[in-house]
Every structure is written in structure tokens, then in C-alpha cells.
Amino acid sequence: MRVNLSTNYHLQSDVIIHQEQGQPSFSEHLRVAENSQLKQTIDMELDTISEIGRRLVKSMSLADFKEFRQRIGNFLKMCISQGFSFEEERLGSRFGRTKILAIVKTVNQKLVDLGKELISKNRDSLKVLALVDEIRGILLDFYA
């Protein structure tokens, strides 16, 4: 006597849901939301740095310089730690790290020059303004 076992258990064979090519996945939505949040945070930080820079040019005080320097340091840390992957994608180069270090060194040198100008007896507001604008330009180039 032979027993015929059916392998068809009346289960649906098309249980696997195929995602449409045009619809983004949840991870893509999440990545877009994170990028948007990071961009918004960086934009706010750049606006704050610009405002402190304007205040520094007017007051030429060391307290404003200290806050300006700290905000720039926080901005660079944020861009490097959270945004390095975006920078690397944009550059398409495996040597992107060298460029970032060169930018950080340049900004540090400009901050040293700005500090020396603020400490000197012959303060020149145009030179301070030029240095603040140059630092802001470097940060914008780094971000863009």
C-alpha cells in the first residue's frame, strides 16, 4: 500500500512582499530625516557663529572671542563626527580625511591670528572683520 502525501498544504506561495522600485524604504526615509535634522542643526550653528562674529567685530572683547572659538570648535567636531560620511560621499575620494585635517589646521591658524589681533595694542577693526569673514568663509566651504 502506498501513501501519497501532498506537499501542497494550501499555503499561499506569494507570501513574500516585493517592494516597488519607486518607493523608498524605511531606512531611506530615516536617512533623509537624519540628514535633514543634521543640516538644520549645522545651519543654526553657522547662524550662531555669524552672530557671535558680528558681535566680536563690534566689541573686540576676549569673552566674545572665547565664545566664537568654542562655537567654531563645536561646529568642526559636529561636522567631522556626524557629517564625515556625507563629506566623503560628496568628495568620492578615500583621501577626504586629509582635506578635513587641512581645513581644521587652517581654521586654527586663522583663530590664532584673530586672537593676536585682539590682544595687540593696535587693534584694527577692519582686520578683525576680515579674519572673522575669512573663518566664516572657510566654514561655509567645508559645509557646502
KOLDREN-492387 format. One record per atom (N, C-alpha, C): atom name; residue number from 1; x, y, z; residue in three letters. Coordinates in steps of 0.1 Angstrom, whole numbers, plus 5000, padded with zeros to 4 digits. Example, Ala and Ser with C-alpha at 12.3 -4.5 7.8 and 13.67 -1.06 7.14 Angstrom:
   atom     n     c1     c2     c3   res
      N     1   5132   4943   5078   Ala
     CA     1   5123   4955   5078   Ala
      C     1   5132   4967   5078   Ala
      N     2   5128   4978   5071   Ser
     CA     2   5137   4989   5071   Ser
      C     2   5129   5000   5079   Ser
This chain:
   atom     n     c1     c2     c3   res
      N     1   5008   4988   5000   Met
     CA     1   5000   5000   5000   Met
      C     1   5009   5012   5000   Met
      N     2   5005   5021   4992   Arg
     CA     2   5013   5033   4990   Arg
      C     2   5005   5045   4995   Arg
      N     3   5012   5054   5003   Val
     CA     3   5005   5066   5008   Val
      C     3   5011   5078   5000   Val
      N     4   5002   5085   4995   Asn
     CA     4   5005   5098   4987   Asn
      C     4   5004   5110   4996   Asn
      N     5   5015   5115   5000   Leu
     CA     5   5015   5128   5008   Leu
      C     5   5016   5140   4999   Leu
      N     6   5007   5148   5001   Ser
     CA     6   5006   5160   4993   Ser
      C     6   5016   5171   5000   Ser
      N     7   5024   5177   4992   Thr
     CA     7   5032   5187   4997   Thr
      C     7   5026   5201   4996   Thr
      N     8   5014   5201   4990   Asn
     CA     8   5006   5214   4990   Asn
      C     8   4997   5215   5002   Asn
      N     9   5001   5223   5011   Tyr
     CA     9   4993   5224   5023   Tyr
      C     9   4984   5236   5023   Tyr
      N    10   4980   5240   5011   His
     CA    10   4971   5252   5008   His
      C    10   4977   5265   5014   His
      N    11   4990   5266   5014   Leu
     CA    11   4996   5278   5018   Leu
      C    11   4998   5287   5006   Leu
      N    12   4998   5300   5009   Gln
     CA    12   5000   5310   4998   Gln
      C    12   5014   5309   4994   Gln
      N    13   5017   5309   4981   Ser
     CA    13   5031   5308   4977   Ser
      C    13   5037   5322   4975   Ser
      N    14   5028   5332   4975   Asp
     CA    14   5034   5346   4973   Asp
      C    14   5033   5354   4985   Asp
      N    15   5038   5348   4996   Val
     CA    15   5038   5355   5009   Val
      C    15   5048   5366   5010   Val
      N    16   5059   5365   5003   Ile
     CA    16   5069   5375   5003   Ile
      C    16   5064   5387   4995   Ile
      N    17   5065   5398   5002   Ile
     CA    17   5060   5411   4996   Ile
      C    17   5072   5417   4989   Ile
      N    18   5071   5420   4977   His
     CA    18   5081   5426   4969   His
      C    18   5079   5441   4970   His
      N    19   5089   5449   4973   Gln
     CA    19   5088   5463   4974   Gln
      C    19   5089   5469   4960   Gln
      N    20   5081   5479   4958   Glu
     CA    20   5082   5486   4945   Glu
      C    20   5095   5493   4944   Glu
      N    21   5100   5494   4932   Gln
     CA    21   5113   5501   4929   Gln
      C    21   5112   5516   4932   Gln
      N    22   5100   5522   4930   Gly
     CA    22   5099   5536   4931   Gly
      C    22   5097   5541   4945   Gly
      N    23   5093   5532   4954   Gln
     CA    23   5091   5536   4968   Gln
      C    23   5103   5535   4977   Gln
      N    24   5107   5545   4984   Pro
     CA    24   5119   5544   4993   Pro
      C    24   5115   5535   5005   Pro
      N    25   5125   5529   5010   Ser
     CA    25   5124   5520   5022   Ser
      C    25   5124   5529   5034   Ser
      N    26   5120   5522   5046   Phe
     CA    26   5120   5529   5058   Phe
      C    26   5134   5535   5062   Phe
      N    27   5145   5527   5059   Ser
     CA    27   5158   5531   5062   Ser
      C    27   5162   5544   5054   Ser
      N    28   5157   5544   5041   Glu
     CA    28   5160   5556   5033   Glu
      C    28   5152   5568   5039   Glu
      N    29   5140   5566   5043   His
     CA    29   5132   5577   5049   His
      C    29   5140   5582   5062   His
      N    30   5145   5572   5070   Leu
     CA    30   5152   5576   5082   Leu
      C    30   5164   5584   5079   Leu
      N    31   5172   5579   5069   Arg
     CA    31   5184   5586   5065   Arg
      C    31   5181   5600   5060   Arg
      N    32   5171   5602   5052   Val
     CA    32   5167   5615   5048   Val
      C    32   5163   5624   5059   Val
      N    33   5156   5619   5069   Ala
     CA    33   5152   5626   5081   Ala
      C    33   5164   5630   5089   Ala
      N    34   5174   5621   5091   Glu
     CA    34   5186   5624   5098   Glu
      C    34   5194   5634   5091   Glu
      N    35   5195   5633   5078   Asn
     CA    35   5203   5643   5071   Asn
      C    35   5196   5657   5072   Asn
      N    36   5183   5657   5071   Ser
     CA    36   5176   5670   5072   Ser
      C    36   5178   5676   5086   Ser
      N    37   5178   5668   5097   Gln
     CA    37   5180   5672   5110   Gln
      C    37   5194   5678   5112   Gln
      N    38   5204   5670   5107   Leu
     CA    38   5218   5674   5108   Leu
      C    38   5220   5687   5100   Leu
      N    39   5214   5689   5088   Lys
     CA    39   5215   5701   5081   Lys
      C    39   5209   5713   5088   Lys
      N    40   5198   5711   5094   Gln
     CA    40   5192   5721   5102   Gln
      C    40   5200   5725   5114   Gln
      N    41   5206   5716   5121   Thr
     CA    41   5214   5718   5133   Thr
      C    41   5227   5726   5128   Thr
      N    42   5233   5722   5117   Ile
     CA    42   5245   5728   5113   Ile
      C    42   5242   5743   5108   Ile
      N    43   5230   5744   5101   Asp
     CA    43   5226   5758   5097   Asp
      C    43   5225   5767   5109   Asp
      N    44   5218   5762   5119   Met
     CA    44   5216   5770   5132   Met
      C    44   5230   5773   5138   Met
      N    45   5239   5764   5138   Glu
     CA    45   5252   5766   5144   Glu
      C    45   5260   5777   5136   Glu
      N    46   5259   5776   5123   Leu
     CA    46   5265   5786   5114   Leu
      C    46   5259   5800   5116   Leu
      N    47   5246   5801   5118   Asp
     CA    47   5240   5814   5121   Asp
      C    47   5245   5819   5134   Asp
      N    48   5246   5810   5144   Thr
     CA    48   5251   5815   5157   Thr
      C    48   5265   5820   5156   Thr
      N    49   5273   5812   5149   Ile
     CA    49   5287   5816   5147   Ile
      C    49   5288   5830   5140   Ile
      N    50   5280   5832   5130   Ser
     CA    50   5279   5845   5123   Ser
      C    50   5275   5856   5132   Ser
      N    51   5265   5854   5141   Glu
     CA    51   5261   5864   5150   Glu
      C    51   5272   5867   5160   Glu
      N    52   5278   5857   5166   Ile
     CA    52   5289   5860   5175   Ile
      C    52   5300   5867   5168   Ile
      N    53   5303   5864   5156   Gly
     CA    53   5314   5870   5148   Gly
      C    53   5311   5885   5146   Gly
      N    54   5298   5889   5143   Arg
     CA    54   5294   5903   5142   Arg
      C    54   5296   5910   5156   Arg
      N    55   5292   5903   5166   Arg
     CA    55   5293   5909   5180   Arg
      C    55   5308   5911   5183   Arg
      N    56   5316   5901   5179   Leu
     CA    56   5331   5902   5182   Leu
      C    56   5337   5914   5175   Leu
      N    57   5333   5916   5162   Val
     CA    57   5338   5928   5155   Val
      C    57   5334   5941   5161   Val
      N    58   5322   5942   5167   Lys
     CA    58   5318   5954   5173   Lys
      C    58   5325   5956   5187   Lys
      N    59   5325   5945   5195   Ser
     CA    59   5330   5947   5208   Ser
      C    59   5345   5945   5210   Ser
      N    60   5351   5936   5201   Met
     CA    60   5365   5933   5202   Met
      C    60   5369   5928   5216   Met
      N    61   5360   5921   5223   Ser
     CA    61   5363   5916   5236   Ser
      C    61   5368   5902   5236   Ser
      N    62   5376   5898   5245   Leu
     CA    62   5382   5885   5246   Leu
      C    62   5371   5875   5250   Leu
      N    63   5361   5879   5257   Ala
     CA    63   5350   5870   5261   Ala
      C    63   5342   5866   5248   Ala
      N    64   5340   5875   5239   Asp
     CA    64   5333   5872   5226   Asp
      C    64   5342   5863   5218   Asp
      N    65   5355   5866   5218   Phe
     CA    65   5365   5857   5211   Phe
      C    65   5365   5843   5216   Phe
      N    66   5364   5842   5229   Lys
     CA    66   5364   5828   5235   Lys
      C    66   5352   5821   5231   Lys
      N    67   5340   5827   5231   Glu
     CA    67   5328   5821   5227   Glu
      C    67   5328   5817   5212   Glu
      N    68   5333   5826   5204   Phe
     CA    68   5335   5824   5190   Phe
      C    68   5343   5812   5187   Phe
      N    69   5355   5811   5194   Arg
     CA    69   5364   5800   5192   Arg
      C    69   5357   5787   5196   Arg
      N    70   5350   5787   5208   Gln
     CA    70   5344   5775   5213   Gln
      C    70   5333   5770   5203   Gln
      N    71   5325   5780   5198   Arg
     CA    71   5314   5776   5188   Arg
      C    71   5320   5770   5175   Arg
      N    72   5331   5776   5171   Ile
     CA    72   5338   5770   5159   Ile
      C    72   5343   5756   5162   Ile
      N    73   5349   5754   5173   Gly
     CA    73   5353   5741   5177   Gly
      C    73   5342   5731   5177   Gly
      N    74   5331   5735   5183   Asn
     CA    74   5319   5726   5184   Asn
      C    74   5314   5723   5170   Asn
      N    75   5314   5733   5161   Phe
     CA    75   5309   5731   5148   Phe
      C    75   5318   5721   5140   Phe
      N    76   5331   5723   5141   Leu
     CA    76   5340   5714   5134   Leu
      C    76   5339   5699   5140   Leu
      N    77   5337   5698   5153   Lys
     CA    77   5336   5685   5159   Lys
      C    77   5323   5678   5154   Lys
      N    78   5312   5686   5153   Met
     CA    78   5299   5681   5148   Met
      C    78   5300   5677   5134   Met
      N    79   5307   5685   5126   Cys
     CA    79   5308   5681   5111   Cys
      C    79   5316   5669   5109   Cys
      N    80   5327   5668   5117   Ile
     CA    80   5336   5657   5115   Ile
      C    80   5330   5644   5120   Ile
      N    81   5324   5645   5132   Ser
     CA    81   5319   5632   5138   Ser
      C    81   5306   5627   5131   Ser
      N    82   5297   5637   5129   Gln
     CA    82   5284   5632   5123   Gln
      C    82   5283   5634   5108   Gln
      N    83   5290   5643   5103   Gly
     CA    83   5289   5646   5089   Gly
      C    83   5300   5641   5080   Gly
      N    84   5310   5634   5085   Phe
     CA    84   5321   5630   5077   Phe
      C    84   5316   5620   5066   Phe
      N    85   5307   5612   5069   Ser
     CA    85   5302   5603   5058   Ser
      C    85   5296   5610   5047   Ser
      N    86   5289   5621   5049   Phe
     CA    86   5283   5629   5039   Phe
      C    86   5294   5636   5031   Phe
      N    87   5304   5641   5038   Glu
     CA    87   5315   5648   5031   Glu
      C    87   5322   5638   5022   Glu
      N    88   5324   5626   5027   Glu
     CA    88   5331   5615   5019   Glu
      C    88   5323   5611   5007   Glu
      N    89   5310   5610   5008   Glu
     CA    89   5302   5607   4997   Glu
      C    89   5303   5618   4986   Glu
      N    90   5303   5631   4991   Arg
     CA    90   5303   5642   4981   Arg
      C    90   5317   5642   4974   Arg
      N    91   5327   5640   4981   Leu
     CA    91   5340   5641   4975   Leu
      C    91   5343   5629   4966   Leu
      N    92   5338   5617   4970   Gly
     CA    92   5341   5605   4963   Gly
      C    92   5356   5601   4963   Gly
      N    93   5362   5605   4974   Ser
     CA    93   5377   5602   4975   Ser
      C    93   5380   5595   4988   Ser
      N    94   5389   5586   4987   Arg
     CA    94   5392   5580   5000   Arg
      C    94   5402   5588   5008   Arg
      N    95   5407   5599   5002   Phe
     CA    95   5416   5608   5009   Phe
      C    95   5409   5620   5015   Phe
      N    96   5396   5619   5017   Gly
     CA    96   5389   5631   5023   Gly
      C    96   5393   5635   5037   Gly
      N    97   5398   5626   5044   Arg
     CA    97   5403   5629   5058   Arg
      C    97   5414   5639   5058   Arg
      N    98   5423   5638   5048   Thr
     CA    98   5434   5648   5047   Thr
      C    98   5429   5662   5045   Thr
      N    99   5419   5663   5037   Lys
     CA    99   5413   5676   5034   Lys
      C    99   5407   5682   5047   Lys
      N   100   5400   5674   5054   Ile
     CA   100   5394   5678   5067   Ile
      C   100   5404   5683   5077   Ile
      N   101   5415   5676   5078   Leu
     CA   101   5426   5680   5087   Leu
      C   101   5432   5693   5083   Leu
      N   102   5433   5695   5070   Ala
     CA   102   5439   5707   5064   Ala
      C   102   5430   5719   5067   Ala
      N   103   5417   5717   5066   Ile
     CA   103   5407   5727   5069   Ile
      C   103   5408   5731   5084   Ile
      N   104   5408   5721   5093   Val
     CA   104   5409   5723   5107   Val
      C   104   5422   5731   5111   Val
      N   105   5433   5727   5105   Lys
     CA   105   5446   5735   5107   Lys
      C   105   5445   5749   5102   Lys
      N   106   5439   5751   5091   Thr
     CA   106   5437   5765   5086   Thr
      C   106   5428   5773   5095   Thr
      N   107   5417   5768   5099   Val
     CA   107   5408   5775   5108   Val
      C   107   5415   5778   5121   Val
      N   108   5423   5768   5127   Asn
     CA   108   5430   5771   5139   Asn
      C   108   5441   5782   5137   Asn
      N   109   5447   5782   5126   Gln
     CA   109   5457   5793   5123   Gln
      C   109   5450   5807   5122   Gln
      N   110   5439   5807   5116   Lys
     CA   110   5431   5820   5115   Lys
      C   110   5426   5824   5129   Lys
      N   111   5422   5815   5137   Leu
     CA   111   5418   5818   5151   Leu
      C   111   5430   5824   5159   Leu
      N   112   5442   5818   5157   Val
     CA   112   5454   5823   5164   Val
      C   112   5456   5837   5159   Val
      N   113   5456   5840   5146   Asp
     CA   113   5458   5853   5141   Asp
      C   113   5448   5863   5146   Asp
      N   114   5435   5859   5147   Leu
     CA   114   5425   5867   5153   Leu
      C   114   5427   5870   5167   Leu
      N   115   5431   5860   5175   Gly
     CA   115   5434   5863   5189   Gly
      C   115   5446   5872   5191   Gly
      N   116   5456   5871   5182   Lys
     CA   116   5468   5880   5183   Lys
      C   116   5463   5894   5180   Lys
      N   117   5455   5896   5170   Glu
     CA   117   5450   5909   5166   Glu
      C   117   5442   5915   5177   Glu
      N   118   5433   5907   5184   Leu
     CA   118   5425   5913   5195   Leu
      C   118   5434   5916   5207   Leu
      N   119   5445   5909   5209   Ile
     CA   119   5453   5912   5221   Ile
      C   119   5463   5924   5218   Ile
      N   120   5466   5926   5206   Ser
     CA   120   5476   5937   5203   Ser
      C   120   5470   5951   5207   Ser
      N   121   5480   5959   5209   Lys
     CA   121   5476   5973   5213   Lys
      C   121   5470   5981   5201   Lys
      N   122   5474   5978   5189   Asn
     CA   122   5469   5985   5177   Asn
      C   122   5458   5976   5170   Asn
      N   123   5447   5976   5177   Arg
     CA   123   5436   5968   5171   Arg
      C   123   5430   5975   5159   Arg
      N   124   5429   5967   5149   Asp
     CA   124   5423   5972   5136   Asp
      C   124   5410   5965   5133   Asp
      N   125   5399   5972   5134   Ser
     CA   125   5386   5966   5133   Ser
      C   125   5384   5960   5119   Ser
      N   126   5390   5966   5109   Leu
     CA   126   5389   5960   5095   Leu
      C   126   5396   5947   5094   Leu
      N   127   5408   5946   5101   Lys
     CA   127   5415   5933   5100   Lys
      C   127   5407   5923   5108   Lys
      N   128   5402   5926   5119   Val
     CA   128   5394   5917   5127   Val
      C   128   5382   5912   5119   Val
      N   129   5375   5922   5112   Leu
     CA   129   5364   5918   5104   Leu
      C   129   5368   5909   5092   Leu
      N   130   5379   5912   5086   Ala
     CA   130   5384   5903   5075   Ala
      C   130   5387   5889   5080   Ala
      N   131   5393   5888   5092   Leu
     CA   131   5396   5875   5097   Leu
      C   131   5384   5867   5101   Leu
      N   132   5374   5874   5107   Val
     CA   132   5361   5867   5110   Val
      C   132   5354   5863   5098   Val
      N   133   5354   5871   5087   Asp
     CA   133   5347   5867   5075   Asp
      C   133   5355   5856   5068   Asp
      N   134   5368   5856   5069   Glu
     CA   134   5376   5845   5063   Glu
      C   134   5373   5832   5070   Glu
      N   135   5373   5832   5083   Ile
     CA   135   5370   5820   5090   Ile
      C   135   5356   5815   5087   Ile
      N   136   5346   5824   5086   Arg
     CA   136   5332   5820   5083   Arg
      C   136   5332   5814   5068   Arg
      N   137   5340   5820   5059   Gly
     CA   137   5340   5815   5046   Gly
      C   137   5346   5801   5045   Gly
      N   138   5356   5799   5053   Ile
     CA   138   5362   5785   5053   Ile
      C   138   5352   5775   5059   Ile
      N   139   5345   5779   5069   Leu
     CA   139   5335   5770   5075   Leu
      C   139   5324   5767   5064   Leu
      N   140   5320   5777   5057   Leu
     CA   140   5309   5775   5047   Leu
      C   140   5314   5766   5036   Leu
      N   141   5327   5768   5032   Asp
     CA   141   5333   5759   5021   Asp
      C   141   5333   5745   5026   Asp
      N   142   5337   5743   5039   Phe
     CA   142   5337   5730   5045   Phe
      C   142   5324   5723   5045   Phe
      N   143   5314   5731   5048   Tyr
     CA   143   5300   5726   5050   Tyr
      C   143   5293   5724   5036   Tyr
      N   144   5296   5732   5026   Ala
     CA   144   5289   5732   5013   Ala
      C   144   5294   5720   5005   Ala
